[in-house]
Amino acid sequence: MTYLRWLGRLILFTFLLGFCFKNLTPVDLYFFLGYQWRAPLVLVLLAFMALGAFLGLATTSRAWWRLRRELRSLRRAQTAVISRGEESKEQVR
């Protein structure tokens, strides 16, 4: 299984490396107010992919932290209920 995982990683790395070598052509990216950025296509794609990943994480992090906090409080409540149940069993005996 480990060999298959490494083989898959090697194939993916080779594919991405070939993609990079095929897209080294410089491109011009025009922004508002006359700003211009000239860079290889691979760098432009990588920059926008990283920006998209950052924005995706930023938008979901608030909900993730809220759910994490809620889970923590529910676990505390569950522990309290279980401990109360054990105390009531001891009182019955």
DRENKE-633038 format. One record per atom (N, C-alpha, C): residue in three letters; x negated, y negated, z. Coordinates in steps of 0.2 Angstrom, whole numbers, padded with zeros to 4 digits, always signed. Atoms other than C-alpha are relative to their C-alpha. Layout:
REM DRENKE-633038
ALAXYZ/...
//
This chain:
REM DRENKE-633038
MET-0004+0006+0000/MET+0000+0000+0000/MET-0004-0006+0000/THR+0004+0006+0000/THR-0014-0012+0004/THR-0003-0001-0007/TYR+0003+0000+0007/TYR-0022-0008-0013/TYR+0005-0004-0005/LEU-0005+0003+0005/LEU-0006-0013-0022/LEU+0001-0008+0002/ARG+0000+0007-0002/ARG-0005-0029-0012/ARG-0006-0004-0003/TRP+0006+0003+0002/TRP-0023-0034-0016/TRP+0000+0000-0008/LEU+0000+0000+0008/LEU-0020-0029-0035/LEU+0005-0005-0002/GLY-0005+0005+0002/GLY-0004-0040-0035/GLY-0003-0007+0001/ARG+0003+0007-0001/ARG-0014-0055-0028/ARG-0005-0001-0005/LEU+0005+0001+0005/LEU-0028-0052-0040/LEU+0003-0002-0007/ILE-0003+0001+0007/ILE-0016-0052-0055/ILE+0003-0007+0001/LEU-0003+0007-0001/LEU-0007-0068-0048/LEU-0006-0005-0001/PHE+0006+0005+0001/PHE-0024-0077-0046/PHE-0003+0000-0007/THR+0003+0000+0007/THR-0030-0072-0063/THR+0005-0004-0005/PHE-0005+0003+0003/PHE-0013-0078-0070/PHE+0000-0008+0001/LEU+0000+0007-0002/LEU-0014-0095-0061/LEU-0007-0003-0002/LEU+0006+0003+0003/LEU-0032-0097-0066/LEU+0000-0001-0007/GLY-0001+0000+0007/GLY-0028-0094-0084/GLY+0004-0006-0002/PHE-0004+0006+0000/PHE-0014-0107-0082/PHE-0004-0006+0000/CYS+0004+0006-0002/CYS-0026-0120-0075/CYS-0004-0001-0006/PHE+0004+0001+0005/PHE-0038-0117-0089/PHE+0003-0002-0007/LYS-0004+0002+0006/LYS-0025-0119-0103/LYS+0003-0007+0001/ASN-0004+0006-0001/ASN-0018-0135-0095/ASN-0005-0006+0002/LEU+0005+0005-0002/LEU-0034-0146-0093/LEU+0001-0006-0004/THR-0001+0006+0004/THR-0028-0159-0106/THR+0002-0006+0005/PRO-0002+0006-0004/PRO-0027-0176-0098/PRO+0007-0003-0003/VAL-0006+0003+0002/VAL-0010-0184-0098/VAL+0001-0006+0004/ASP-0001+0006-0003/ASP-0004-0201-0094/ASP+0007+0000+0003/LEU-0007+0001-0003/LEU+0010-0204-0081/LEU+0001-0007+0002/TYR-0002+0007-0001/TYR+0018-0221-0081/TYR+0005-0001+0005/PHE-0005+0002-0006/PHE+0026-0228-0065/PHE+0003-0007-0002/PHE-0003+0006+0001/PHE+0036-0243-0063/PHE-0005-0006+0002/LEU+0004+0006-0001/LEU+0028-0261-0062/LEU-0007+0001-0003/GLY+0006+0000+0004/GLY+0015-0256-0075/GLY-0006+0005+0003/TYR+0005-0004-0003/TYR+0006-0243-0064/TYR-0001+0007-0005/GLN+0001-0006+0005/GLN-0002-0228-0074/GLN-0005+0004+0004/TRP+0005-0005-0003/TRP-0011-0212-0068/TRP-0002+0005-0006/ARG+0003-0005+0005/ARG-0022-0202-0080/ARG-0003+0005+0003/ALA+0003-0005-0004/ALA-0026-0185-0074/ALA+0001+0007-0004/PRO-0001-0006+0003/PRO-0027-0167-0080/PRO+0007+0003+0002/LEU-0007-0002-0001/LEU-0009-0159-0082/LEU+0000+0005+0006/VAL+0000-0004-0006/VAL-0014-0146-0069/VAL+0001-0004+0006/LEU+0000+0004-0006/LEU-0017-0159-0056/LEU+0006-0004+0001/VAL-0007+0003-0001/VAL-0001-0168-0060/VAL+0005+0005+0002/LEU-0005-0005-0003/LEU+0009-0152-0058/LEU-0001+0002+0007/LEU+0002-0001-0007/LEU+0000-0148-0042/LEU+0002-0005+0005/ALA-0002+0006-0004/ALA+0003-0165-0035/ALA+0008+0000+0001/PHE-0007+0000+0000/PHE+0022-0164-0039/PHE+0003+0006+0004/MET-0002-0006-0003/MET+0023-0147-0033/MET-0001-0001+0008/ALA+0002+0002-0007/ALA+0015-0152-0016/ALA+0005-0005+0003/LEU-0005+0005-0002/LEU+0027-0167-0015/LEU+0006+0003+0001/GLY-0007-0003+0000/GLY+0042-0156-0018/GLY+0000+0005+0006/ALA+0001-0005-0005/ALA+0036-0143-0005/ALA+0001-0005+0007/PHE+0000+0005-0006/PHE+0033-0158+0008/PHE+0007-0002+0001/LEU-0007+0002-0001/LEU+0050-0165+0005/LEU+0005+0005+0002/GLY-0005-0006-0002/GLY+0059-0148+0006/GLY-0001+0001+0008/LEU+0002-0001-0007/LEU+0050-0145+0023/LEU+0003-0006+0004/ALA-0002+0006-0004/ALA+0054-0163+0029/ALA+0008+0000+0001/THR-0008+0000+0000/THR+0073-0161+0025/THR+0002+0006+0004/THR-0003-0006-0003/THR+0075-0144+0033/THR-0003+0000+0007/SER+0004+0000-0007/SER+0063-0147+0049/SER+0005-0002+0005/ARG-0005+0002-0005/ARG+0077-0156+0058/ARG+0005+0005+0002/ALA-0004-0006-0002/ALA+0089-0142+0057/ALA-0003+0005+0003/TRP+0004-0005-0003/TRP+0076-0130+0061/TRP-0001-0001+0007/TRP+0001+0001-0007/TRP+0071-0138+0077/TRP+0006+0000+0004/ARG-0006+0000-0004/ARG+0089-0140+0082/ARG+0002+0007+0001/LEU-0002-0007-0001/LEU+0093-0122+0079/LEU-0005+0004+0005/ARG+0005-0003-0004/ARG+0077-0117+0088/ARG+0002-0002+0008/ARG-0002+0003-0006/ARG+0082-0128+0103/ARG+0007+0004+0002/GLU-0006-0003-0002/GLU+0100-0120+0103/GLU-0001+0008+0001/LEU+0001-0007-0001/LEU+0093-0102+0102/LEU-0004+0000+0007/ARG+0003+0000-0006/ARG+0082-0106+0117/ARG+0005-0001+0006/SER-0005+0001-0005/SER+0097-0112+0127/SER+0004+0006+0001/LEU-0004-0006+0000/LEU+0107-0097+0122/LEU-0004+0006+0004/ARG+0004-0006-0004/ARG+0093-0085+0128/ARG+0000-0001+0007/ARG+0000+0001-0008/ARG+0092-0094+0145/ARG+0007+0002+0002/ALA-0007-0002-0002/ALA+0111-0092+0146/ALA+0001+0007+0001/GLN+0000-0007+0000/GLN+0110-0074+0142/GLN-0004+0003+0006/THR+0003-0002-0006/THR+0097-0071+0155/THR+0003-0001+0006/ALA-0004+0002-0006/ALA+0107-0080+0168/ALA+0006+0005+0001/VAL-0005-0005-0001/VAL+0122-0069+0164/VAL-0002+0007+0002/ILE+0003-0007-0001/ILE+0112-0053+0164/ILE-0002+0000+0008/SER+0002+0000-0007/SER+0105-0058+0181/SER+0006+0000+0005/ARG-0006+0000-0004/ARG+0122-0062+0188/ARG+0003+0006+0000/GLY-0003-0007+0001/GLY+0128-0045+0182/GLY-0004+0004+0005/GLU+0004-0004-0004/GLU+0114-0037+0191/GLU+0001-0001+0008/GLU-0001+0002-0007/GLU+0117-0047+0207/GLU+0007+0003+0002/SER-0007-0002-0002/SER+0136-0042+0207/SER+0000+0008+0001/LYS+0001-0007-0001/LYS+0131-0024+0205/LYS-0003+0002+0007/GLU+0003-0001-0006/GLU+0120-0025+0220/GLU+0005-0001+0006/GLN-0005+0002-0005/GLN+0134-0033+0230/GLN+0005+0005+0001/VAL-0005-0005-0001/VAL+0146-0019+0226/VAL-0002+0006+0004/ARG+0003-0006-0004/ARG+0134-0006+0233/ARG+0000-0001+0007/
//
